[in-house]
């Protein structure tokens, strides 16, 4: 029963992810990305992680993608869709850096998948995925990554304000 | 003919058995349909109520020709809108243009799935709970879905290929993002008090005293943000007629135009229900002997009347004032309220 729901969602996610990179119009890409985020939320629900699913919708599909749409609206990329969108400058260093990161993440995912014992799935505790459990592990086991991430976000926010300030004044 | 009766008998047994096995599933689907239909049928009533009340507020009669007390007016309007020619300008993005009103109505109805509207009761040995779903993060679900509703306006503004629509879409989404913060932060003090994100638990926590008496500031902030979130007057900037024609739905005609308003009215009901659940004690009636569901409905209808009352009382706020008000007045007040609530809770 779970697989019956999982496969359509997973297929849709992959199709929409392809749609993000293959689409010629920025609006279409953004819409595909929103759809994919919602699909991911569906997969989280299947994993009994309702809280994470709701957060996925609020933060990624909601807040972040609305800002993407804002940028598209303000720059009015629609007219420039055909020419500039495809042939943008390619920076070699950034390409190498992102590829290395992507390969690293993929390696980790494959590694974890092969290490997992699929024949005897672990029983989930009743409190799995609730707000209390997520909050507890966030502030005990993962407190350092959590603080580093919040510092990074703060730095990015200040950077954005500094960059925008001269234009506002 | 024996095999036919035998087959029918077997089929009957199979149907009865599968029905008996899947009672929770059947109850769930029936509830989903009933909630969706009920939410949608509130809209014509609300349109009628708003027009009649607005008429009285402005010392005129309001619609009173179609049916008793003008009750048939929404029906007549719907028929007119259904038969209106649907116009789509050639420069519009067809797919997105059709998608936008659907997104608005869909998200508005889905948000109602987690709203509990009465205490659970027992019938035919089945425990019927008067809510679509009691997920452990109910209030976050409502915020998430109302966040998705922004896309309806954004897409409408983008796909119309019209300056007014674009500006309207931009304004309404900026407004909704800004006031969502206030909405979430003022709800956070209630979450602090109950220690749960579930709306059912919040109502249960108010059995003796409604939270409006404990958190009057949070109530005020939540209600103001709620009015802004539903794009109602005095915060109906997205559709400021003098500046933007009709905002993001300038290019829409007929039923697609009406769907945006359907979404707005359903959001109004959802917001009233949320305020009732968070601050007015939900279905608790505090000694007045009425059914829980009547108590809940009475509070929601009262809040809807307040929405209409606000619209006919206040002039529209200028756009920059609206954003300043949201970010420099409401948000700091929210944080202050949260700080005080947290301090008291810890001590």
Interface residues (C-beta under 8 A of the other chain):
Chain A: X27 X31 X34 X50 X51 X54 X55 X57 X58 X61 X62 X63 X66 X69 X70 X72 X73 X74 X76 X78 X130 X131
Chain B: X93 X96 X135 X136 X137 X140 X141 X143 X144 X145 X147 X148 X150 X151 X154 X155 X157 X158 X159 X161 X166 X169 X170 X173 X174 X177 X197
